[in-house]
Amino acid sequence: MTNNRLVQKKQIAVYARTLFDAAYAEQKLESVLNVRVRLQELCRALRSDSQIAQTIQDSALSDAQKMQLVASIFGSTPADTLLKDVLGVMAQRGELALCPAVQQAFEQLIVSELKLCVVSVTSAVALDDHLRELITNKVEADLGMRVVLDERVDRSLLGGIILSAQGKCIDASVKSRLEIYRDQLKRA
């Protein structure tokens, strides 16, 4: 992998653009969002298990073996097929370390090309339609663009909600409030 930052930046942009254009051509917004989710999952897996990246990039493996190994990680959805192709090339070139930057560039393309912000919403229980609409309207008004909610349920929150978008996070969960109160009591 090259150390030239400008070359890396261009490679990252090409990988992200390739994924974005192929996903958008596939099924428009739905496919782009599916690729986004799968790319996030892959980056988490690469961060949590360095053996995966090392194995895929092993110089003892042929390009065909690397492609086969990458293919074995993914399923058969259109998002998986797109990622499999791009990540196979990245593995052959020894550039899997660029995955987090590709993910970030992909997110920026969603904002700039689709004028859309994906907001992660984590709550203790599943959102109902009314609450979903309230959150969407409020965030759209605050950001001045269309919003798509990426909803997750985390029962450990006990109640409340955590919103995150564009590198910013609002934590209004009961769990975080209890932790704040606990810290205040420790200091008192």
Residue pairs with C-beta under 8 A, 6 or more apart in sequence:
1 8
1 93
1 94
1 95
1 97
1 98
2 8
2 11
8 98
8 101
11 95
11 98
12 98
12 101
12 102
12 105
13 105
15 86
15 90
15 98
15 102
15 105
16 102
16 105
16 106
16 108
16 109
17 105
17 109
18 86
19 35
19 39
19 82
19 83
19 86
19 102
19 106
20 32
20 35
20 106
20 109
20 110
20 113
22 82
23 31
23 32
23 34
23 35
23 78
23 79
23 82
24 31
24 32
24 113
26 78
26 82
27 78
29 114
29 116
29 148
31 78
31 79
31 82
32 110
32 114
33 118
33 148
33 150
34 77
34 78
34 79
35 79
35 82
35 83
35 106
36 106
36 107
36 110
36 118
37 79
37 150
38 74
38 77
38 79
38 80
38 83
39 83
39 99
39 102
39 103
39 106
40 103
42 73
42 83
42 87
42 99
43 99
43 100
43 103
45 52
45 73
46 52
46 53
46 96
46 99
47 100
52 73
53 96
53 97
55 69
56 66
56 69
56 70
56 91
56 96
57 66
57 91
57 94
57 96
58 66
61 69
63 92
66 88
66 91
66 92
67 88
67 91
67 92
69 91
70 84
70 87
70 88
70 91
71 84
71 88
73 84
74 80
74 81
74 83
74 84
87 96
87 99
90 96
90 98
90 99
90 102
107 118
110 116
110 117
110 118
111 117
111 145
111 166
114 146
115 145
115 146
116 145
116 146
116 147
116 148
117 139
117 143
117 145
117 146
117 147
117 148
117 165
117 166
118 147
118 148
118 149
118 150
118 165
119 135
119 139
119 147
119 148
119 149
119 150
119 163
119 164
119 165
120 150
120 152
120 162
120 163
120 164
120 165
121 127
121 135
121 149
121 150
121 151
121 152
121 161
121 162
121 163
122 151
122 152
122 153
122 154
122 157
122 161
122 162
122 164
122 173
123 151
123 152
123 153
123 154
123 157
123 160
123 161
123 162
124 153
124 154
124 155
124 156
124 157
124 158
124 159
124 160
124 173
124 174
125 153
125 155
126 151
126 153
127 135
127 149
127 151
132 149
132 151
135 149
135 161
135 163
136 147
136 149
139 147
139 163
139 165
140 146
140 147
143 165
143 166
147 165
156 175
157 173
157 174
157 175
158 173
158 174
158 175
158 178
159 173
159 174
160 172
160 173
160 174
160 175
160 176
160 177
161 172
161 173
162 169
162 170
162 171
162 172
162 173
162 176
163 169
163 170
163 172
164 170
